[in-house]
Amino acid sequence: VQATDLINHADAVVVDVRSMAEFNGGHIINAVNIPLNGLKNQLGQLEKYKDRPIVACCRSGSRSGMAVRTLRKAGFEKAHNLRGGMLAWESANLPVKRK
């Protein structure tokens, strides 16, 4: 499943698991920033999105892969990894928001 399809057609929530500094340097529009090291403690913040697809993203796709495993263990069955991360997103010229 392509992340862009989930975002555009399935009301997916993007969870960016990079550091706040990386996130502020450019992120997917409407993404929620929860750094990977705090994800387990912040799962309650995502509870309201349990029925929606979640697309986890990081710089290259490795941290978000770990995040997807954490989310699935916590019952978020529709968790997906943004393959290639922000590097792939930006190289595909998809929109990025910079603060």
Sequence and secondary structure as in RCSB ss.txt:
>XXXX:A:sequence
VQATDLINHADAVVVDVRSMAEFNGGHIINAVNIPLNGLKNQLGQLEKYKDRPIVACCRSGSRSGMAVRTLRKAG
FEKAHNLRGGMLAWESANLPVKRK
>XXXX:A:secstr
  HHHHHHHS  EEEE S HHHHHT B TT EE  GGGHHHHHHHHGGGTTS EEEE SSSHHHHHHHHHHHHTT
 TTEEE TTHHHHHHHTT   B  
